[in-house]
Amino acid sequence: MISVIIADDHPIVLAGLTQLFRQEAGIRVVSTCVNGLEALDAVRAQRPDVLVLDLNMPKLDGLTVLHRLAAERSPVSAVVLTAGVESSDVERARAAGARGIVLKEAPPRQVIDCVRRVHGGESWVEFLGPRVPAAKRAPEAPMAGLGLTPREIELTELVASGLRNRDIAERLGISEGTAKLHLYNVYKKLGVANRVELVLRLRGQSPS
């Protein structure tokens, strides 16, 4: 049984997530919180397996909660909920110890899968699936020598063909926000700053 605490200051979101998890076998909601201070106190008292945490909350924001839990060496695995995909927020959440990051627009099944994967020791930071430890990965395609996931490879090829984020999102059947997040991850992995540098990198050239 996976014990979960949910923290979100929006009543509709909080109620929806609570109902979602309570209908799921093997997951138990032990507490719900409407601000960061409540979340911090609940984790200390309840010692859940997973904390599902909104980034923007009153009293203490999600990042502050993550930093304090990390300082206390809390064993809880944190899944961050975010309405957007600002690269700075994603990077700060990951640096603060978030094991999973999920867009609020994600399908309910994806949130559940994220919680289960994170509880199992994996990281879910790309919204379309888990980042499995390297030893468990299947053999990768040639471009994967760059360290990209299959979805990132697919997106990178579309970028190289000149498509815009909106067109890429439509082609892949994902939101434009998710496409932007994937592109951000590709930039980070390849050490490039923009589309031009990405294309040069794929062609084996060094950006000037």
C-alpha positions in Angstrom: 0.0 0.0 0.0 1.4 3.4 -1.1 0.6 6.1 1.4 0.1 9.6 -0.2 -0.3 13.1 1.1 -1.8 15.6 -1.4 -1.1 19.4 -1.1 -2.8 21.9 -3.3 -4.5 25.2 -2.4 -7.2 24.8 -5.1 -10.2 23.0 -3.5 -11.4 21.5 -6.8 -7.9 20.1 -7.7 -7.5 18.8 -4.2 -10.9 17.1 -4.1 -10.3 15.6 -7.6 -6.9 14.2 -6.8 -8.2 12.8 -3.5 -11.1 11.0 -5.2 -8.8 9.8 -8.0 -6.3 8.2 -5.6 -9.0 6.7 -3.3 -10.5 4.9 -6.2 -7.1 3.3 -7.0 -6.2 0.0 -5.5 -3.0 0.0 -3.5 -2.9 3.7 -2.8 -4.1 5.3 0.4 -4.5 9.0 1.0 -3.4 9.7 4.5 -3.8 13.5 4.5 -4.8 16.5 2.4 -3.3 20.0 2.8 -4.2 23.4 1.5 -0.9 25.2 2.0 2.8 24.4 2.2 3.1 24.6 6.0 0.3 22.1 6.4 2.1 19.8 3.9 5.4 20.0 5.8 3.7 19.3 9.1 1.7 16.4 7.6 4.8 14.7 6.1 6.6 15.0 9.4 3.7 13.5 11.3 2.4 10.9 8.8 5.7 9.9 7.1 4.0 9.0 3.8 5.6 7.2 0.9 4.8 10.0 -1.6 4.0 13.7 -1.4 2.0 15.1 -4.3 2.7 18.8 -4.1 1.6 22.0 -5.9 4.5 24.4 -6.5 2.4 27.6 -5.9 0.9 27.5 -2.4 0.4 30.0 0.4 2.4 30.1 3.6 5.2 28.0 2.2 5.6 27.4 -1.6 6.3 24.0 -2.9 10.0 24.6 -3.5 10.5 25.7 0.1 8.7 22.6 1.3 11.0 20.4 -0.8 14.1 22.2 0.5 13.1 21.8 4.1 12.3 18.1 3.7 15.7 17.6 2.0 17.4 19.3 4.8 15.6 17.0 7.3 16.6 14.0 5.1 13.0 13.0 4.8 12.6 9.7 2.9 9.4 10.9 1.2 9.3 10.8 -2.6 7.9 14.1 -3.9 5.8 14.5 -7.0 5.4 18.2 -8.1 2.2 19.4 -9.8 2.6 22.4 -12.1 0.3 24.3 -14.4 3.1 25.4 -16.7 6.5 24.3 -17.9 8.7 27.2 -17.2 12.2 25.8 -17.4 13.4 27.6 -14.3 10.6 26.1 -12.2 11.3 22.6 -13.6 15.0 22.9 -12.9 14.5 24.2 -9.4 12.0 21.5 -8.5 14.4 18.8 -9.7 17.3 20.4 -7.8 15.2 20.6 -4.7 14.6 16.8 -4.8 11.4 16.3 -6.7 11.3 12.8 -8.1 8.4 13.4 -10.4 7.0 16.5 -12.2 3.5 16.4 -13.7 1.5 19.0 -15.6 -1.9 19.6 -14.1 -3.3 19.1 -17.6 -2.0 15.5 -17.7 -4.5 12.6 -17.9 -5.5 11.2 -14.5 -3.9 7.8 -15.3 -0.6 9.5 -15.9 -0.6 11.1 -12.4 -1.3 7.6 -10.9 1.4 6.0 -13.0 3.9 8.7 -11.9 3.2 8.1 -8.2 3.6 4.4 -8.6 6.9 4.8 -10.6 8.3 7.3 -8.2 7.4 5.0 -5.2 9.3 2.3 -7.1 12.5 4.3 -7.2 12.2 5.8 -10.7 12.1 9.4 -11.8 9.3 10.9 -13.8 10.3 14.3 -15.1 9.2 14.2 -18.8 5.5 13.9 -18.5 5.2 11.1 -21.0 6.7 8.3 -19.0 9.3 7.3 -16.4 13.0 7.7 -16.7 14.0 4.1 -16.0 17.5 3.3 -14.5 20.0 2.7 -17.3 20.4 -1.0 -16.4 16.7 -1.6 -17.2 16.6 0.3 -20.6 16.2 -1.5 -23.8 18.8 -1.0 -26.6 18.4 2.5 -28.0 18.4 4.0 -31.5 21.6 5.5 -33.0 20.7 9.0 -32.0 20.2 7.8 -28.4 24.0 7.9 -28.1 23.3 11.5 -27.3 21.4 10.4 -24.2 17.9 11.2 -25.5 14.7 9.3 -24.8 12.7 7.9 -27.8 10.2 10.7 -27.4 13.0 13.3 -27.4 14.6 11.8 -30.4 11.2 12.0 -32.2 10.8 15.6 -31.2 14.4 16.5 -32.1 13.9 15.1 -35.6 10.8 17.2 -36.1 12.7 20.3 -34.8 15.5 19.6 -37.3 12.9 19.4 -40.1 11.8 23.0 -39.3 8.5 22.5 -37.5 7.4 24.9 -34.8 6.4 23.8 -31.3 2.7 24.0 -32.1 3.1 21.9 -35.2 5.3 19.4 -33.3 2.6 19.1 -30.6 -0.1 18.4 -33.2 2.1 15.8 -35.0 2.9 14.0 -31.7 -0.6 14.3 -30.2 0.7 16.2 -27.1 0.1 19.7 -25.7 2.4 22.5 -26.8 3.5 22.9 -23.2 4.7 19.3 -23.1 6.5 19.8 -26.4 8.3 22.8 -24.9 9.3 20.8 -21.9 10.7 18.0 -24.1 12.7 20.6 -26.1 14.0 22.1 -22.9 15.2 18.7 -21.7 16.9 18.1 -25.1 18.7 21.5 -24.8 20.0 20.6 -21.3 21.2 17.1 -22.4 23.0 18.3 -25.5 24.3 21.5 -24.0 22.7 23.9 -26.5 20.7 27.0 -26.0 18.3 27.2 -29.0 17.1 25.6 -32.2 20.0 26.7 -34.3 22.6 25.3 -31.9 20.5 22.1 -31.7 20.6 21.6 -35.5 24.3 22.3 -35.6 24.9 19.8 -32.9 23.0 17.1 -34.8 25.1 17.9 -37.9 28.2 17.4 -35.9 29.1 21.1 -35.9 30.0 23.2 -32.9 27.9 26.3 -32.4 30.0 29.4 -32.9 
